[in-house]
Amino acid sequence: MLPLWEGWDEYAHFAFLQHWNDHGALPRATDRISREIDESMRLAPLARELRWIGPPYLIHDDWWSLPSAERDARMRKLDSLPPSLAHQPAVEINGRPFVFYEAQQPPLYYWLAAPALRLAAGWPLRERVFLIRLIGVLFTSLAIPFTFLAARNIFGASRAGLYSATCCAALLAVAPGFLINGARAANDSLAVGIAAILLWLLTREKTHWLTMGTMLGAAILAKASLLVLLPILMLLRIRRHWKQTLQAVVLALAIGAWWYARNVINGVPLTGWQESVPLRTLTRSAFQLIRTDRWMNGVQAITKSFTWFGAWSFLTLRTWMYLVLEAFAFGGMLLGLVRRRRDTRPTDLRVPFVFTLSFALAIAGGAAAYNAVHGIPGIPGWYLWPAGGAMAILIIAGLGRFSIVFAAMLALTDLFGVAARMMPYYAGLAQWNHGSVSQFRDSAARLHVPGWLAVAWVIATVAIPLLLLQGRAKVRM
């Protein structure tokens, strides 16, 4: 249902994959994207956030204002682009080369996804992009079973404990922001999956340092933001298992530190992040936000883009919808920290709490850095999804029997967001943020979404809270 290149930064991540397959080397920010990607972006409707590029690249609003015959011709040309263009650099646009900025990313995701793209080298471009998206969904969905396993360790193996663990997995499965984040070509999907595995390992009584170190090494080679997992491990394990913890950290650094050293050697920030600033500047920016009410705008932007953002067109829901969902989520997490459940030991929530708090502090630091560089007091909230499983555990611990209500609210948000915001806008039937549910059927037809797929999506979304309701009848919480 997401049009080509509608995923956040998707074209640049896909360019990384093509560069690796072509050159067998990590790209630099000055390298050009492929001519195939460039040509496709000239032909296809682009996300609203890419309006800064300008003509001849058209966002959805402008693309759908073209005559029908011209739109059809563009799509035919898009589908007939020769795959050989993937091996040619893009030409200059308005006197400047079209480069891709996601060369700053660690390589593990691209190493894992590139072989599939190589095998599909002869496919049409859109089919290759959707293949990589499916791989991203696979990586992201690892969080669902591993959140269940982590929650089972916390809530216990009783019938009530297993039901609570199932609720935790269900919240992830039905959360719209979770899948919007994962259903694109990007390394965030692998980061979410690996973080969930580490959450599970940290909830176990014993985990061999080789296993922990290997997963940590994979984490910091998947996404630089997962460096926060190193202090999380230290906080949770070094007091009781200091020797094994240090061994795991050393192994993780042996696996992944070379990439960060490469950044320093190449004269870029340690993490590769373009908005990295010195600690003094970061601190000054943070105090500036705290002294004013601008931090509230940052929190609002983070929570919205975490809960539901209509991909790179930055579509949004109605404000009251965000407020209701956030009230349930924050209220559930707070209750989870103060409430002692009969099937939970008092210290059991320490792992998800430290996990959630650490990622929240990292996001706050990122917002302060972004404010220092751009004057914008916020940062995309989808970077919080590696902590999604930990949040779900805290929410379920607090909401208890009301967890079904929250799951149903998430399902309805997903249905409304896609049917009334994303699809009508992508289909050119509504202006930005002005669609309605009644336009979903026509939108799906105009975008050539198979009817069976739309029906299956609706059934699967509704089924999750209904299955929880059925299970709830058999368990006293």
C-alpha positions in Angstrom: 0.0 0.0 0.0 3.0 2.3 0.3 4.0 3.8 -3.1 7.5 3.6 -4.4 10.0 5.7 -2.3 7.3 6.6 0.2 9.2 5.0 3.1 11.4 7.4 5.1 14.7 7.9 3.3 14.0 4.8 1.3 15.6 5.8 -2.0 18.9 6.5 -0.2 19.0 3.2 1.7 18.2 1.4 -1.5 21.1 3.3 -3.1 23.4 1.9 -0.4 22.3 -1.7 -1.3 23.0 -1.0 -5.0 26.4 0.5 -4.3 27.5 -2.5 -2.2 26.4 -4.9 -4.9 28.2 -3.0 -7.6 31.4 -2.0 -5.8 31.7 -4.4 -2.8 32.8 -1.3 -0.7 31.1 1.0 1.7 29.8 4.2 0.1 30.7 7.8 1.0 28.3 10.7 1.2 29.7 12.2 -2.0 28.9 9.1 -4.1 26.0 9.4 -6.4 22.9 7.3 -6.4 22.2 5.1 -9.4 20.7 6.5 -12.6 17.9 3.9 -12.2 16.8 5.4 -8.9 17.1 8.9 -10.3 15.0 8.1 -13.4 12.4 6.4 -11.2 12.1 9.5 -9.0 11.5 11.6 -12.1 8.7 9.4 -13.2 6.9 8.3 -10.0 5.0 10.5 -7.5 7.2 11.4 -4.6 6.6 11.9 -0.9 5.6 15.4 0.2 8.8 15.7 2.2 10.8 15.6 -1.0 9.3 18.7 -2.4 12.6 20.5 -1.7 14.1 18.8 -4.7 11.9 20.7 -7.2 11.1 20.0 -10.8 11.3 17.7 -12.7 10.6 15.7 -9.5 6.9 15.8 -8.6 5.3 15.1 -5.2 1.9 13.3 -5.1 -0.1 16.5 -5.2 1.6 17.7 -8.5 1.8 14.3 -10.0 -1.9 13.6 -9.8 -2.6 17.0 -11.4 -1.0 15.8 -14.6 -3.3 14.6 -17.4 -4.3 10.9 -17.2 -2.5 10.0 -20.4 0.8 11.5 -19.1 0.5 9.7 -15.8 -0.1 6.4 -17.6 2.9 7.0 -19.8 5.1 7.7 -16.8 4.1 4.5 -15.1 4.8 2.5 -18.3 8.2 4.0 -18.6 8.9 3.4 -14.9 8.0 -0.3 -15.3 10.2 -0.6 -18.4 13.3 1.0 -16.9 16.3 -1.3 -17.9 17.9 -2.8 -14.8 21.3 -1.9 -16.3 20.7 1.7 -15.2 21.3 0.4 -11.6 25.0 0.3 -12.5 25.2 3.9 -13.8 25.6 7.0 -11.7 22.9 9.6 -11.7 23.4 12.7 -13.8 23.7 16.2 -12.3 20.4 18.0 -11.5 20.4 21.8 -11.7 24.2 21.8 -11.7 24.7 19.5 -8.7 25.1 15.7 -8.4 22.3 13.7 -6.8 24.0 12.0 -3.9 22.6 9.8 -1.1 23.1 10.8 2.5 22.5 7.4 4.1 26.1 6.4 3.3 26.6 7.3 7.0 24.9 4.1 8.2 26.7 1.0 9.6 26.8 -1.9 7.1 25.2 -5.0 8.6 21.7 -4.6 7.3 23.0 -3.9 3.8 25.3 -7.0 3.9 22.3 -9.1 4.8 19.8 -7.7 2.3 22.1 -7.2 -0.6 22.3 -10.9 -1.7 18.5 -11.0 -2.2 18.7 -7.8 -4.3 21.5 -9.4 -6.3 19.4 -12.5 -7.0 16.5 -10.3 -8.2 18.7 -8.0 -10.4 16.6 -8.6 -13.5 13.3 -7.8 -11.8 11.5 -4.5 -12.4 12.6 -1.8 -10.0 9.3 -1.6 -8.0 9.3 -5.4 -7.5 12.9 -5.2 -6.2 12.0 -2.4 -3.8 9.0 -4.4 -2.5 11.3 -7.5 -2.0 13.6 -5.5 0.2 10.6 -4.1 2.1 9.5 -7.7 2.8 13.0 -8.4 4.1 12.6 -5.4 6.4 9.2 -6.6 7.6 10.8 -10.0 8.4 13.6 -8.3 10.4 11.1 -6.0 12.2 8.8 -8.9 13.0 11.5 -10.7 15.0 10.5 -8.3 17.7 7.1 -9.9 18.1 8.2 -13.4 19.2 11.2 -12.1 21.2 9.1 -9.6 23.0 6.8 -12.5 23.9 9.8 -14.5 25.2 11.1 -11.6 27.2 7.6 -10.9 28.7 7.2 -14.6 29.6 10.5 -14.4 31.6 9.0 -11.4 33.4 5.4 -12.4 33.9 6.1 -16.1 34.4 4.9 -19.3 32.8 1.5 -19.5 34.4 -1.7 -19.1 32.3 -2.0 -15.5 33.3 1.7 -14.9 32.7 1.5 -16.4 29.2 -1.6 -14.3 28.4 0.2 -11.1 29.5 3.2 -12.0 27.4 0.8 -12.6 24.4 -0.7 -9.2 25.0 2.8 -7.7 24.8 3.5 -9.3 21.4 0.0 -8.3 20.2 0.6 -4.6 21.0 3.6 -4.7 18.7 1.7 -6.7 16.0 -1.1 -4.1 15.9 0.8 -0.9 16.5 0.7 1.1 13.2 3.9 3.0 13.8 5.8 -0.2 14.3 5.0 -1.5 10.8 5.2 1.8 9.0 8.7 2.0 10.4 9.6 -1.6 9.3 7.9 -1.7 5.9 10.6 0.2 4.0 14.1 -0.3 2.7 16.1 0.8 5.7 18.4 -0.5 8.5 15.9 0.5 11.2 14.1 -2.9 10.6 17.2 -4.9 11.6 17.8 -2.5 14.6 14.3 -3.2 15.9 14.7 -7.0 15.6 18.2 -7.2 17.2 17.1 -4.9 20.1 14.2 -7.2 20.9 16.6 -10.2 20.9 18.8 -8.4 23.4 15.8 -7.4 25.5 15.0 -11.1 25.8 18.6 -12.0 26.6 18.7 -9.4 29.4 15.6 -10.9 31.0 17.1 -14.3 31.2 18.8 -15.4 34.5 21.9 -16.5 32.6 23.2 -15.6 29.2 26.6 -16.7 28.0 28.9 -13.7 27.4 29.7 -15.0 23.9 26.0 -14.8 22.9 25.5 -11.4 24.5 28.7 -10.0 23.0 27.9 -11.3 19.6 24.4 -9.8 19.6 25.8 -6.5 20.9 28.4 -6.4 18.2 25.7 -7.1 15.6 23.6 -4.3 17.1 26.2 -1.6 16.8 26.9 -2.7 13.2 23.2 -2.4 12.4 22.4 1.1 13.7 24.6 3.6 15.5 21.8 4.5 17.8 22.0 1.0 19.3 25.2 2.1 21.0 22.9 2.9 23.9 22.6 -0.9 24.5 26.2 -0.9 25.8 25.4 1.2 28.9 22.1 -0.7 29.3 24.0 -3.9 29.6 26.5 -2.3 32.1 23.7 -1.0 34.2 21.8 -4.2 34.4 24.5 -6.8 34.6 27.9 -5.5 35.8 27.0 -5.6 39.5 26.2 -9.3 39.6 28.2 -10.5 36.6 30.9 -8.0 36.1 33.5 -10.3 34.5 31.0 -11.8 31.9 29.7 -8.3 31.2 33.1 -6.8 30.5 33.9 -9.8 28.3 30.7 -9.2 26.3 31.4 -5.5 25.9 35.0 -6.3 24.7 33.7 -8.8 22.2 31.0 -6.4 20.9 33.6 -3.7 20.4 35.9 -6.2 18.6 33.1 -6.9 16.2 31.8 -3.4 15.6 34.3 -0.8 16.7 36.2 -0.8 13.3 33.3 1.0 11.6 33.3 3.8 14.2 37.1 4.1 13.9 36.7 4.4 10.1 34.4 7.4 10.6 37.0 9.1 12.7 39.7 8.4 10.2 37.5 9.7 7.4 36.9 13.0 9.4 33.2 12.5 10.1 31.5 12.2 13.5 32.1 9.0 15.4 28.5 7.7 14.8 28.3 9.1 11.3 25.3 11.2 12.3 25.4 14.5 10.5 23.8 16.4 13.5 26.5 15.3 16.0 27.6 18.2 18.1 30.2 18.7 21.0 28.9 17.9 24.5 29.1 21.6 25.5 26.9 22.6 22.6 24.5 19.7 23.3 24.2 20.7 27.0 23.6 24.4 26.1 20.9 23.4 23.6 19.2 21.1 26.2 19.0 23.9 28.8 17.7 26.2 26.2 14.8 23.9 25.4 14.1 23.3 29.1 14.0 27.0 29.9 11.3 27.6 27.3 8.2 25.8 26.3 9.7 24.7 23.0 10.5 21.3 24.5 6.8 20.6 24.5 6.7 21.0 20.7 9.6 18.5 20.5 7.8 15.9 22.7 4.7 16.3 20.6 6.7 15.8 17.4 8.5 12.7 18.8 5.3 11.0 20.1 3.3 11.7 16.9 6.0 10.3 14.6 6.4 7.3 16.9 2.6 6.5 17.2 1.5 7.2 13.6 3.1 9.2 10.8 2.0 8.6 7.2 5.5 7.7 6.0 7.6 10.3 4.2 4.6 12.5 3.3 4.3 13.1 7.0 0.6 12.6 7.1 -0.9 12.9 10.6 -4.1 11.9 12.4 -6.4 14.1 14.4 -4.8 15.6 17.5 -7.3 14.0 19.9 -6.4 10.6 18.6 -2.8 11.0 19.6 -3.7 12.4 23.0 -5.9 9.4 23.8 -3.3 6.9 22.7 -0.5 8.7 24.5 -2.6 8.9 27.7 -3.1 5.1 27.6 0.5 4.4 26.8 2.1 6.7 29.4 -0.5 5.9 32.0 0.1 2.2 31.5 3.8 2.5 31.8 3.6 4.5 35.0 1.1 2.1 36.5 3.4 -0.8 35.4 6.2 0.7 37.5 4.2 1.3 40.7 1.9 -1.7 40.5 2.8 -5.1 42.0 1.1 -7.9 40.2 0.4 -11.2 41.8 2.3 -13.1 39.0 5.3 -10.7 38.9 8.3 -10.3 41.1 8.9 -6.7 42.2 12.2 -6.4 40.4 11.0 -8.0 37.2 10.3 -4.7 35.4 13.8 -3.4 35.9 15.0 -4.6 32.5 12.2 -3.0 30.4 12.3 0.1 32.5 16.1 0.7 32.0 15.6 -0.2 28.3 12.9 2.3 27.8 14.4 5.1 29.9 17.8 4.7 28.2 16.3 5.0 24.7 14.2 7.9 25.8 17.2 9.7 27.1 19.1 9.0 23.8 16.2 10.4 21.9 16.1 13.5 24.1 19.8 14.0 23.4 19.2 13.6 19.7 16.5 16.3 19.9 18.8 18.6 21.7 21.5 18.0 19.0 19.0 18.6 16.2 17.9 21.8 17.9 21.5 23.0 18.1 22.1 22.4 14.4 18.7 23.2 12.8 16.8 25.1 15.5 14.1 22.4 15.5 13.3 21.0 19.0 12.6 17.5 17.9 13.7 14.3 16.2 11.8 11.5 14.5 10.1 9.4 17.1 10.4 6.2 15.0 13.9 5.9 16.3 12.3 4.8 19.6 10.9 1.5 18.1 13.9 -0.6 19.2 12.5 0.0 22.7 9.0 -0.9 21.5 9.0 -4.4 23.2 10.2 -2.9 26.5 7.4 -0.3 26.3 4.8 -2.9 25.6 5.8 -4.9 28.7 5.5 -1.9 30.9 2.2 -0.9 29.4 0.7 -4.4 29.8 2.0 -4.6 33.4 0.1 -1.4 34.1 -3.1 -1.8 32.1 -3.9 -5.4 33.0 -7.4 -6.2 31.8 -7.6 -2.9 29.9 -4.9 -4.1 27.6 -7.5 -5.3 25.1 -9.0 -1.8 25.0 -5.6 -0.4 24.1 -5.0 -3.0 21.4 -8.4 -2.3 19.9 -7.6 1.4 19.9 -4.3 0.7 18.0 -6.2 -1.4 15.5 -8.8 1.3 14.9 -6.0 3.8 14.5 -4.3 1.7 11.9 -7.5 1.2 10.0 -8.4 4.8 10.0 -4.9 6.1 9.3 -4.5 3.9 6.1 -8.1 4.2 4.9 -8.7 7.9 5.6 -5.2 9.5 5.3 -2.6 7.5 3.4 -4.5 5.8 0.6 -6.7 8.8 -0.5 -3.7 11.0 -0.5 -1.5 8.6 -2.4 -4.3 8.0 -4.9 -4.7 11.7 -5.6 -8.3 11.7 -4.3 -7.7 14.0 -1.3 -5.4 16.8 -0.3 -2.8 16.3 2.4 -4.5 15.3 5.7 -8.0 15.7 4.2 -9.1 12.2 3.2 -12.0 10.1 4.5 -12.7 6.4 5.1 -15.3 6.4 2.3 -12.5 7.0 -0.2 -10.5 3.8 0.7 -12.1 1.5 -1.9 -11.6 3.9 -4.8 -8.1 4.6 -3.6 -7.2 1.0 -3.5 -8.5 0.5 -7.0 -6.7 3.6 -8.3 -3.4 2.4 -6.7 -4.0 -1.2 -8.0 -4.0 -2.7 -4.5 -5.5 -6.2 -4.9 -8.9 -6.5 -3.3 -7.9 -9.7 -1.5 -4.9 -8.0 0.1 -7.0 -5.1 1.4 -9.5 -7.5 2.9 -6.8 -9.6 4.4 -5.2 -6.6 6.0 -8.5 -5.5 7.6 -9.2 -9.0 8.9 -5.7 -9.4 10.3 -5.9 -6.0 12.0 -9.3 -6.7 13.6 -8.4 -10.2 14.5 -5.6 -9.3 17.0 -7.8 -7.6 19.6 -10.6 -10.2 19.0 -8.2 -13.1 19.7 -7.0 -11.3 22.9 -10.6 -10.9 23.9 -11.2 -14.7 23.4 -8.1 -15.5 25.4 -9.0 -13.1 28.2 -12.2 -15.0 28.8 -10.1 -18.0 29.9 -7.7 -16.1 32.2 -8.2 -14.0 35.4 -5.8 -11.1 35.4 
